[in-house]
Amino acid sequence: MKKKVLIADDMHPSILTMLEELGFLPDYQPNIQRPELLNIIKDYEGLLIRSKTKIDKEFLSHNQKLAFIGRAGAGLDLIDIEAVEQLGIKLFAANEGNSDAVAEHTLGMLLSLFNKINWADAEVRQKIWLREANRGIELKGMTVGIIGYGNMGKTLSERLIGFGVEVLAYDRYKTGFSSNLVKEVEMDEIFEKADVLSLHVPLNPSTKMLINDDYLAKFKKNIFLINTSRGEVASVASVLKHLQNGKLRGACLDVLENEKMKQLSAEQESQYDQLFQLKNVILTPHIAGWTVESYQKINDVLIEKIKAMYCIDLKI
């Protein structure tokens, strides 16, 4: 009997054919809600999800035969990793699938900020022609600090090499990665030298609200901040405060602390209103890894990991 795989979130339709070619029976239900999911998950050997599906102990208590959970993306912050591992369920993400997209988006935001492209475009559309007011700055000669040197951080460093910058990187869990692209350093050197700080870390207890008043005060220079990781890595209150006092020269934010715009607290409403009025802020709606190409490449990565798991571990 074919092993059943539930696809509980929107994915590129090629996933169906790819799973079938591996001998699985895919069940595509991207609109399934949690109550129904809890009711039927006992029938599946595999589960593919994006970010709407929370895998917690309650969910896992309804599981009977899950062999793997695949995350069509990078973040695992909605998954109780310890509980999954205790049950012997394989867990993997598709970080490699959207690293190119994230790196390009990061650079695009930064160059737009430096050259005031978003504001200049809006002004020209209103027949406002201001050259001096929109004079930009150059990335060349700056020092870029990367926090987190996994797939995203490494791919960004590859893109930066042609811009004539010094790239410093810190990764709490990884060492020995210095190369012609990047210099591996401790945080003290990034605090000392960085002009630009780009965040590429997962959301976990050690990174939640990492960017706060105390953290930003450690930088010797006034810096530019880029966050394409997770919104809760950076306190909006702190980012806003330091944009207003000049410690942050600008910010590129693809993610925000609360991305549910209809569920903001009164305090968040006020903070966001102020943030959204600042010219030295570029904002996008969590789309850094959201390209036509990454939509397909995520499937490719997941399928390769499923193949490796079954061929190596289960000898099928």
C-alpha positions as CSV (number, residue, x, y, z in Angstrom):
1,M,0.0,0.0,0.0
2,K,1.3,3.5,-0.9
3,K,2.3,5.7,1.9
4,K,0.1,8.8,2.2
5,V,1.5,12.3,2.4
6,L,-0.7,15.2,3.4
7,I,0.1,18.6,1.9
8,A,-1.5,21.0,4.4
9,D,-0.5,24.3,2.9
10,D,-0.2,25.9,-0.5
11,M,2.7,24.5,-2.5
12,H,3.8,24.5,-6.1
13,P,1.6,21.9,-7.9
14,S,4.7,20.0,-9.1
15,I,4.9,18.5,-5.6
16,L,2.1,16.1,-6.5
17,T,3.9,14.6,-9.5
18,M,7.2,14.5,-7.6
19,L,5.7,12.6,-4.7
20,E,3.9,10.2,-7.0
21,E,7.1,9.4,-8.8
22,L,8.6,8.4,-5.5
23,G,5.7,6.0,-4.9
24,F,3.8,8.1,-2.4
25,L,0.1,9.0,-2.5
26,P,-0.2,12.8,-2.1
27,D,-3.3,14.4,-0.6
28,Y,-3.3,18.1,-1.4
29,Q,-5.5,20.0,1.1
30,P,-4.0,23.6,1.3
31,N,-7.1,25.0,3.0
32,I,-7.4,22.4,5.7
33,Q,-8.1,23.9,9.2
34,R,-6.6,22.6,12.4
35,P,-9.7,20.7,13.8
36,E,-9.9,18.6,10.6
37,L,-6.2,18.2,10.4
38,L,-6.1,16.8,14.0
39,N,-8.9,14.4,13.0
40,I,-7.2,12.9,9.9
41,I,-3.4,13.1,10.6
42,K,-3.4,9.6,12.0
43,D,-3.8,8.3,8.4
44,Y,-0.6,9.8,7.0
45,E,3.1,8.8,6.9
46,G,4.2,12.2,5.7
47,L,3.2,15.9,6.2
48,L,4.3,18.9,4.2
49,I,3.5,22.4,5.7
50,R,4.3,26.0,5.4
51,S,3.8,28.5,8.2
52,K,0.1,28.3,9.1
53,T,0.4,24.8,10.7
54,K,1.6,24.6,14.3
55,I,3.1,21.3,15.3
56,D,2.8,21.1,19.1
57,K,2.2,18.3,21.6
58,E,-1.5,18.5,21.0
59,F,-1.0,17.9,17.3
60,L,1.5,15.1,17.8
61,S,-0.9,13.3,20.2
62,H,-3.2,12.7,17.3
63,N,-0.4,11.3,15.2
64,Q,-0.1,7.5,14.8
65,K,2.4,6.8,12.0
66,L,4.0,10.0,10.8
67,A,7.5,9.2,9.6
68,F,8.4,12.8,8.4
69,I,7.4,16.4,8.5
70,G,8.7,18.7,5.8
71,R,8.7,22.5,6.1
72,A,8.3,24.2,2.8
73,G,10.5,27.1,3.8
74,A,13.1,27.9,6.4
75,G,11.7,28.7,9.8
76,L,10.9,25.9,12.3
77,D,9.7,28.3,15.1
78,L,6.1,26.9,14.9
79,I,7.3,23.3,15.5
80,D,8.1,21.7,18.8
81,I,11.3,20.2,17.6
82,E,12.1,18.3,20.8
83,A,8.7,16.7,20.9
84,V,9.0,15.7,17.2
85,E,12.4,14.2,17.7
86,Q,11.3,12.2,20.8
87,L,8.7,10.5,18.6
88,G,11.3,9.6,16.0
89,I,9.8,11.7,13.3
90,K,12.2,13.1,10.8
91,L,12.0,16.8,10.5
92,F,13.5,18.9,7.7
93,A,13.1,22.3,6.1
94,A,13.9,23.6,2.6
95,N,16.3,26.4,3.6
96,E,18.3,25.9,0.5
97,G,15.3,26.5,-1.7
98,N,14.8,30.2,-1.1
99,S,18.3,31.3,-0.1
100,D,18.9,32.9,-3.5
101,A,15.6,34.8,-3.3
102,V,16.4,36.1,0.2
103,A,19.9,37.2,-0.8
104,E,18.6,39.1,-3.8
105,H,15.8,40.7,-1.9
106,T,18.1,41.8,0.9
107,L,20.4,43.5,-1.6
108,G,17.4,45.0,-3.4
109,M,16.0,46.6,-0.3
110,L,19.4,47.9,0.8
111,L,20.2,49.5,-2.6
112,S,16.7,51.0,-2.8
113,L,17.2,52.5,0.7
114,F,20.7,53.8,-0.1
115,N,19.5,55.4,-3.4
116,K,16.1,56.6,-2.1
117,I,14.5,54.7,-5.0
118,N,11.1,54.2,-3.4
119,W,10.6,57.8,-2.4
120,A,12.1,59.2,-5.6
121,D,9.7,57.0,-7.6
122,A,6.7,58.2,-5.6
123,E,7.7,61.8,-6.0
124,V,8.3,61.6,-9.8
125,R,4.8,60.0,-10.2
126,Q,3.5,63.2,-8.6
127,K,5.6,65.3,-11.0
128,I,8.0,66.3,-8.2
129,W,11.5,66.4,-9.6
130,L,14.0,66.7,-6.8
131,R,17.6,65.7,-7.4
132,E,19.6,67.0,-4.5
133,A,17.0,65.8,-2.0
134,N,17.4,62.3,-3.4
135,R,21.2,62.1,-3.5
136,G,22.2,58.5,-2.6
137,I,25.1,56.9,-0.9
138,E,27.3,54.0,-2.0
139,L,27.7,50.5,-0.6
140,K,31.3,50.2,-1.7
141,G,33.8,50.6,1.1
142,M,31.3,49.7,3.9
143,T,31.5,46.8,6.3
144,V,28.6,44.5,6.4
145,G,27.9,42.3,9.4
146,I,26.0,39.1,8.9
147,I,24.4,37.4,11.9
148,G,23.8,33.8,11.1
149,Y,25.9,32.1,8.5
150,G,23.6,29.3,7.3
151,N,22.2,29.1,3.8
152,M,20.9,32.6,3.8
153,G,23.9,34.3,5.3
154,K,26.3,32.5,3.0
155,T,24.4,33.2,-0.1
156,L,24.2,36.9,0.8
157,S,28.0,37.0,1.2
158,E,28.4,35.6,-2.3
159,R,26.2,38.4,-3.7
160,L,28.1,41.1,-1.7
161,I,31.6,40.2,-3.0
162,G,31.2,42.3,-6.1
163,F,30.3,45.4,-4.2
164,G,33.7,46.1,-2.7
165,V,32.6,45.6,0.9
166,E,34.2,43.9,3.9
167,V,31.9,41.1,5.1
168,L,32.0,40.0,8.7
169,A,29.9,37.1,10.0
170,Y,29.0,35.7,13.3
171,D,27.2,32.4,13.9
172,R,26.6,31.0,17.3
173,Y,26.5,27.4,16.1
174,K,29.0,27.4,13.3
175,T,32.8,27.9,13.1
176,G,35.6,27.6,10.6
177,F,33.8,29.2,7.7
178,S,36.1,32.1,6.9
179,S,36.8,32.4,3.1
180,N,37.5,34.9,0.3
181,L,33.8,35.8,0.8
182,V,33.6,36.4,4.5
183,K,35.6,36.8,7.7
184,E,34.4,34.8,10.7
185,V,34.4,37.0,13.8
186,E,33.1,37.3,17.3
187,M,30.3,39.8,17.9
188,D,32.7,42.4,19.4
189,E,34.3,42.9,16.0
190,I,30.9,43.4,14.3
191,F,29.9,45.9,17.1
192,E,33.2,47.8,16.4
193,K,33.2,47.8,12.6
194,A,29.8,47.3,11.0
195,D,28.1,49.9,8.9
196,V,25.3,47.5,7.9
197,L,23.8,44.6,9.9
198,S,21.9,41.9,8.2
199,L,20.0,39.3,10.3
200,H,19.7,35.6,9.1
201,V,18.9,33.7,12.3
202,P,16.0,31.4,13.2
203,L,13.5,32.5,15.9
204,N,14.3,30.7,19.1
205,P,14.6,31.7,22.8
206,S,18.2,33.1,22.2
207,T,17.2,35.2,19.2
208,K,13.8,36.5,20.3
209,M,14.0,40.3,20.7
210,L,17.8,40.0,20.0
211,I,17.6,43.5,18.5
212,N,16.8,45.7,21.5
213,D,18.1,48.9,23.1
214,D,21.1,47.3,24.8
215,Y,22.1,45.4,21.6
216,L,22.0,48.5,19.4
217,A,23.9,50.6,21.9
218,K,26.9,48.3,21.5
219,F,27.6,49.4,17.9
220,K,30.3,52.0,17.6
221,K,28.9,53.4,14.4
222,N,25.4,54.5,13.5
223,I,24.3,51.5,11.3
224,F,21.7,50.3,8.8
225,L,19.6,47.3,9.9
226,I,18.2,44.6,7.6
227,N,15.8,42.0,8.9
228,T,14.7,39.3,6.5
229,S,14.6,36.5,9.2
230,R,11.7,36.6,11.7
231,G,9.9,39.7,13.0
232,E,10.2,38.8,16.6
233,V,14.0,38.9,16.4
234,A,13.8,42.7,16.4
235,S,11.8,44.8,18.8
236,V,9.8,47.4,16.8
237,A,9.9,49.8,19.8
238,S,13.7,49.7,19.8
239,V,14.0,49.9,16.0
240,L,11.7,52.9,16.0
241,K,13.4,54.6,18.9
242,H,16.9,54.3,17.3
243,L,15.7,55.3,13.9
244,Q,14.4,58.5,15.6
245,N,17.5,59.2,17.5
246,G,19.9,58.4,14.6
247,K,21.6,55.3,16.0
248,L,19.9,53.5,13.1
249,R,20.6,55.4,9.9
250,G,17.9,53.3,8.1
251,A,16.2,50.0,8.2
252,C,15.1,47.4,5.6
253,L,12.3,45.3,7.2
254,D,10.7,42.3,5.4
255,V,9.3,41.0,8.7
256,L,7.7,42.7,11.7
257,E,7.2,41.8,15.3
258,N,3.4,41.4,14.6
259,E,2.5,40.8,11.0
260,K,-1.3,40.4,11.6
261,M,-2.2,44.0,10.7
262,K,-5.8,43.6,11.9
263,Q,-4.7,42.4,15.3
264,L,-2.3,45.1,16.4
265,S,-2.4,46.4,20.0
266,A,-3.0,50.1,20.5
267,E,0.7,50.4,21.3
268,Q,1.7,48.6,18.1
269,E,-0.7,50.7,16.0
270,S,1.1,53.8,17.3
271,Q,4.6,52.3,16.7
272,Y,3.7,51.1,13.2
273,D,2.1,54.4,12.2
274,Q,5.3,56.2,13.2
275,L,7.6,53.6,11.5
276,F,5.6,53.7,8.2
277,Q,6.1,57.5,7.9
278,L,9.9,57.3,8.0
279,K,11.6,57.8,4.6
280,N,14.7,55.9,5.7
281,V,12.7,52.6,6.1
282,I,12.0,50.1,3.4
283,L,9.2,47.7,4.1
284,T,8.0,44.5,2.4
285,P,5.3,41.9,3.5
286,H,7.5,38.9,4.4
287,I,8.3,38.2,0.8
288,A,12.1,38.0,0.8
289,G,12.1,34.3,-0.1
290,W,8.9,34.5,-2.1
291,T,9.9,34.3,-5.8
292,V,8.5,32.3,-8.7
293,E,11.8,30.3,-8.8
294,S,11.9,29.6,-5.0
295,Y,8.3,28.3,-5.1
296,Q,9.6,25.4,-7.3
297,K,13.0,25.1,-5.8
298,I,11.5,24.5,-2.3
299,N,9.8,21.4,-3.8
300,D,13.1,20.2,-5.3
301,V,14.8,20.4,-1.9
302,L,12.1,18.7,0.0
303,I,11.9,15.8,-2.5
304,E,15.6,15.3,-2.3
305,K,15.5,15.1,1.5
306,I,12.5,12.7,1.4
307,K,14.4,10.5,-1.2
308,A,17.5,10.5,1.0
309,M,15.5,9.6,4.1
310,Y,13.8,6.7,2.6
311,C,16.7,5.3,0.5
312,I,19.2,5.6,3.3
313,D,17.1,5.0,6.4
314,L,14.3,2.8,5.3
315,K,16.0,1.0,2.4
316,I,13.0,1.3,0.1
